[in-house]
Amino acid sequence: EPEPPIGSGSGSETSNEASKGIAMLITGGWSTRATTEVYFPSTNKGCIVDNYDLPAQTHTHTMNTFGNTMLLCGGGQTTRSRSSCLEFTPTSPNSIVWPHYANLTEARYEHTSWVSSAGIVLIGGYAPVSANAETTAELVTGGILPFTLPPTRDACAIGDAFSDSFILTGGTFSPLKVSRYNLQGLVENLPDMSVERAWHGCGSYDSDDKLVLIVVGGGLGGDIGGGSDSTEKLVVGEGSWSLGSTLPRAMTIVTSLNFNNKLYLLGGHAGQGLTDILEYDADLEVWEKIGDMQVARYRHAAAVINSDFSDVCT
């Protein structure tokens, strides 16, 4: 069995002790397309790392960690970048390359992702880039999964490691819809959200042995339309979502990250790009700003590095 995934929207947990050595790796974005930075939640500090720059302009991509492998998949400016995954392979804390890892069956852009027991799964995408992307999910190095999705773009997937499934929320074509899928296909439809969402953030946490889903922000117009400042919560098994506390501002095209039973939002768009890093306090059900990225980012991606990278910002 592979070791469980860490972060990357998986909703999986790490211990408080383990989280001390964790950093967030934040890559690309619409106006920051090749830059990479790290952020340390334990100190609320970070920095741009020039040696971690991406090999090309990259945005609207995904990042996930499976076992000890971190992959950046799809997105970018070219068919080649949208049809491949790169691996984050640091040879030392101050040296990095992004070698090609795998080719994809479908070019992916504006997709979402999930870390399954079998590996990283890419979900949906932008049809003008690849005709079948919107209605398929594929396992990296494993091909298209054996089911058809409804057209899916700009959605947000929440992983459930306990049932080896993902919960697909919203998106441009079904902005209220919530459904659970596994590697074989549709498992169940869950209650609709009360606010239409695409380009939104999502995640989960465990509370009293129940899985609690969170969706936040988003909007149907991407960086052209306005966003939402609302948060919704669903305790899996209950009949409806409930509205919670609002964000500091309405925002869309946010990047969300789960680890240590916490949910973070990084950047986004609110008339312009944002630097904010927000943490959701599940006990108080409020969003708190804990820091800033070095540059404003939207259409970017982030994943967790469970290693000692403390020297990169010295």
N, C-alpha and C positions, 0 to 999 in steps of 0.2 A: 504494500500500500504506500502511495506517495505521502509525504508529510502534508498536513493540512495547509491550505493557502493562508497567507498573511495579508490582511488589508485588501487593497485594490477593489473595494466595493464588495468584498465577499461576506462581510458581517462576521468573520471569524474573530476569535479572541486571542490575545496574547496576555501573559501575566504582567502585572505592574512592574515587576523586576525586569522582565525582558524588554518592556517598552522603553527603559532608560537608554538603550543603545539604538533605538529606532530613529530613522530619519525619513522624511518624505522627499522623494525625488520628483521634481515638477518640471515638465518638458513642454517646449514649443508654445503654440498659441498663434492667434491671427496676426498680431503685430510684433510678436516675439518669437519668430518661427523656428529658429535654430538654437535658442538659448536654453540652458538647463540650470536649475538651482536646487539646493537642498535646504530643508527646513527641519529643525530639531524641536519637536513638541515639548521635550523635557526642559528646554531652556528658552523656548519661544524666540530662537534666533536662527538665522540662515544666511546664505550667500549665493551669489552667482558663481558657478564653477566653470571657467573657460574650457578646461580640459574635457568637460562632459558635454560640450556642444554637440548637437546632432549633425549628421553628415549633410543634411539638406533641410530646406524649409519644411516644417511639419506642423500641422494643425488638424483638428477634428479627427484625432486618432484615439486609441485606447492604450492603457498600460495595465499589466497584471503580473503578479508573481505566482508561479506554480512551483512548489518545492523551493529549490534554490535558483530557479530560472526566472528572470524578469524579462518580459517581452513588450515591445512597442509595436503595435500592429495597425496597418492601414493609415488612412489620412494622407495629408501632404498635397503636393501640387501635381504629381505625375501618376500615370497609370501604374508605373512600376512601384512607387511608394505605397499606393493604395492596395497593391496586390501582394504585399510582402510583410513579414515581421522581422524586426531587428532585435538582437539580444543585448542587454546591458551587461558588459563583461569587464568590470574593473580589474586590472592586474595589480593595482595598488590604490590606496585612497586618493592618490593624485594623478592617476593615469586611467584613461577610459577609451574604449573603442566601441562602436556600435556595429558589429558584423551582421551580415545577412543571416537570418536563422531559418526562414521557411517561406515558400511561395504559398499564396492563398488561391483557392479555387475561384472565388469571386473577389473583385476589387471592393474594398470596404472604406466607407467615408460616411460620417454621421451615423455610425453604428454604435452599439453598446456591447458589453462583454460580461462574461461570467467565468469563474474558476470552478470547474467541475472536478469530480474524482478522476476523470480521464485526462484532464488538461484544460487549457484555455479555450473557451468557446466565444466566437464573434457572432453577433446577432444583428440582423438587418443591415440597413445602409441606404445609400442614395442611388435610386434606380438609373438616373442618367449616367452614372459612372459605371454601373454594372447591372444589366437588366434583371438578374435573378437575386441581387443582393437583398432587396427589400423583403423578400419572402422566404429567405433561407437563414439558417444558422450553421456555422461550420466549426469543427474542432481543428485547431491548428495542428497541422501534420496528419490529420485524420479525415479530412474531407467533409462534405456536406452531411448534416445529420438527417435522419430519415423521416422528416415531417415538413409540412409547409406552414409558414407563419402567415398571419394576415400582414398586409403591407406595414413594415415597421421601419421608422426612421426617427432619429432624435428622441428615442425612448431612453429609459433608465432601468437597468436590471439590478435586482437585489438578490444576492446569492443566499441560499439556505443550505448550509453544509450538512445539517442533520438529516435532511431528506434528499440530498444531492440533486437539488432543483434550483431554478431561478424564478423570480417573480418579476414579470415584465410590466412596467408601469408607463402609461401614457404614450406620447409620441405624436408626431404631426398628423397621422391619419386616424388615431384612436385616442384622443387626448384625455379621456376619462377612464379608459379600460385598464383593468388589472387582471393578469392571468398567470398561472403557474405552469412551467414547463420543466421536463427533465430531458435526459439524453434521448428518450424515445418520442417525446412530443408533448402535447397538451395534457396536463393533469387535471386542472380545474380552473374555473373562472372565479375570481374573488370580487367582493363588492367594488363598484365603480368609485373612483375619487369624486369629490364634490367640486373640484376646480380643474378646469382643463389645463393640462401640462404637457409641454415638450421642452427640450433643452433644460430640463430641471435636474435637481439633485435628488438622490435617494440613498437609503441605507436602512440598517436595522440594528436592534439591540435586544438582548435577552432580559426579561423581567419576570421574576417568579415563575421560571420555567416556561414562559410564553415568549414567542417571537413577536416583537413589535416592529412594524414597518413605518418608516418616515419618508415622506416626499415633501419637497420644498422648492419654492421659487419656480422659475420657468415661464415660458410664454410661447405662443404659436408663431411669432414672427422672427425668431432668432434675434440677431442684433439689429434688425430693422424695427420689429414691434416691441411693445413694452413687456415688462416682466411682471411677476407676482411677488408679493412679500409674504405670502401665506405658507403655513406649515400644516400638513395633515398627518394624522397618526391612525394606524389600524392595528389592533391586537388580533393576530391571526386566529380565526375561529369566531370572532365577533361579526355582527351584521353590517356595520357601517364604519366609515372613516369619521374622525372628529377633527375639527380645526383647532390648531394650537397657537402658540405665540408667533408673532410676526418677525420677519427679518429686519435688520436696521434700515433697509431700503428695498424697494422692489428690484429684482434682478433676474437675469436669465443667462443661459449658456454657462452655468456654473459647473465646476468639477467637484464631485463628492468622493470621500474616502472614508472607509470603515476600518478601524482596528481597535483592539483592546476594549471592545464593546462600546466604542464611541463613534460618533459621526462628525466629520469635518466637511466644511465647504471652503473651497479655495478659489478666489477670484470670481470672475463672471463679468456680466455687462449690465450697466445701468445708465445708458446714454453714452458711456465710455467704459473702457476696461477698468477693472477693480484689482486692488492688491490685497483685500481683506482675507484673513484666515479666521473662520468662525468655528466654534465648537458647540455642539448641542449638549446641554446639560439635561439628561433624561429625568433626573429627580425634580428639578425645578421647571422642566419643559420650556427652557429659554435658550436662545442663541447668544453666545458670548464671543466677542472679538478677542482672540488671544495673540494675534500678531499680524504681520504683513509680509507678503512676498516682496522680493526685491524689485520686481517690475509688475505692472498691471498685465493680467492675462485673461483671455477667454478663448474658447476652442482649444484649450490645452488639456493635458492629462497628468495624472499623478499616480504614484504607487509607493509602497513602503519598502525601505531597505532595512532589513533586520541584520545589520552589520555595524561595525565600528567605523564610521566615516567622520568622526569628530575632528580629524585633522584638516579636513578640506577647507574649513573656513578660518584657519589660523594664518 
